[in-house]
Amino acid sequence: MDIIPAIDLKDGKAVRLTKGLMESAKIYSDEPWQLAKRFEELGAKWLHVVDLNGAFAGEPKNLEQIEKIRKNTNLFIELGGGIRDEETIKRYMDLGINRLILGSIAVKDPDFVKEMAAKYPIAVGIDAIDGYVAVEGWAQTSSMKATDLAKEFAKSGVEAIICTDVGKDGTLSGVNVNFTLSIAKASGVPTIASGGLKDIEDIKALLKAKHIAGVIVGKAFYEGTLGLSEAFEIARML
């Protein structure tokens, strides 16, 4: 199971939100690339980056910081937030990003996502509020069940599904293992858990559940409730 530290970008700074609310942003670094370098030093292989401004605007908004992260680390980077067309995908691929995350567009135009997955390394972001898909930077909730969207991408060629329980995101209340498993079973695609991770017990629970390909680590690292080195070690052992 991959343990993937996260950097969320807002106005060029590394922040964490609570339940996806932009007004809840807490700043953790003015130089996000330095955080990325720290994750690499601790043993991370992958980095999860979200352009929060881009998610709302529907276009890249934190390119300068993304470029700095790419230039200063050898991490595999997956990136999401405001990616709505092939031009943006190409732009990020040319920058050296390893995997792009398509979220809102996956609800509106799943055929586009499948077409892109045939050409590029694509992950689908499925973010849910009470089991229903949230879109446009989580500002809106659709009428589609998260598991139905997951089924849409079975055998589609996407590399992974990253599923977030928005109600838990940034709360340190514990990861939603059952929700993650429901997405994994519905899609048959390697599924990465996100939202609510608190401590090493969550890591152990995800490892025991099996069928879960990874987990995003955000506020738990920033607030000191989870040590990344310990998490990497346990993931290697189990």
Rosetta blueprint (number, residue, H / E / L):
1 M L
2 D E
3 I E
4 I E
5 P E
6 A E
7 I E
8 D E
9 L E
10 K E
11 D L
12 G L
13 K E
14 A E
15 V E
16 R E
17 L E
18 T E
19 K L
20 G L
21 L E
22 M E
23 E E
24 S E
25 A E
26 K E
27 I E
28 Y E
29 S E
30 D L
31 E L
32 P H
33 W H
34 Q H
35 L H
36 A H
37 K H
38 R H
39 F H
40 E H
41 E H
42 L H
43 G L
44 A L
45 K L
46 W E
47 L E
48 H E
49 V E
50 V E
51 D E
52 L H
53 N H
54 G H
55 A H
56 F H
57 A H
58 G L
59 E L
60 P L
61 K L
62 N L
63 L H
64 E H
65 Q H
66 I H
67 E H
68 K H
69 I H
70 R H
71 K H
72 N H
73 T L
74 N L
75 L L
76 F E
77 I E
78 E E
79 L E
80 G E
81 G L
82 G L
83 I L
84 R L
85 D L
86 E H
87 E H
88 T H
89 I H
90 K H
91 R H
92 Y H
93 M H
94 D H
95 L H
96 G L
97 I L
98 N L
99 R E
100 L E
101 I E
102 L E
103 G L
104 S H
105 I H
106 A H
107 V H
108 K H
109 D L
110 P H
111 D H
112 F H
113 V H
114 K H
115 E H
116 M H
117 A H
118 A L
119 K L
120 Y L
121 P L
122 I E
123 A E
124 V E
125 G E
126 I E
127 D E
128 A E
129 I E
130 D L
131 G L
132 Y E
133 V E
134 A E
135 V E
136 E L
137 G L
138 W L
139 A L
140 Q E
141 T E
142 S E
143 S E
144 M E
145 K E
146 A H
147 T H
148 D H
149 L H
150 A H
151 K H
152 E H
153 F L
154 A L
155 K L
156 S L
157 G L
158 V L
159 E L
160 A E
161 I E
162 I E
163 C E
164 T E
165 D E
166 V L
167 G L
168 K L
169 D L
170 G L
171 T L
172 L L
173 S L
174 G L
175 V L
176 N L
177 V H
178 N H
179 F H
180 T H
181 L H
182 S H
183 I H
184 A H
185 K H
186 A H
187 S H
188 G L
189 V L
190 P L
191 T E
192 I E
193 A E
194 S E
195 G L
196 G L
197 L L
198 K L
199 D L
200 I H
201 E H
202 D H
203 I H
204 K H
205 A H
206 L H
207 L H
208 K H
209 A H
210 K L
211 H L
212 I L
213 A L
214 G E
215 V E
216 I E
217 V E
218 G L
219 K H
220 A H
221 F H
222 Y H
223 E L
224 G L
225 T L
226 L L
227 G L
228 L H
229 S H
230 E H
231 A H
232 F H
233 E H
234 I H
235 A H
236 R H
237 M H
238 L L
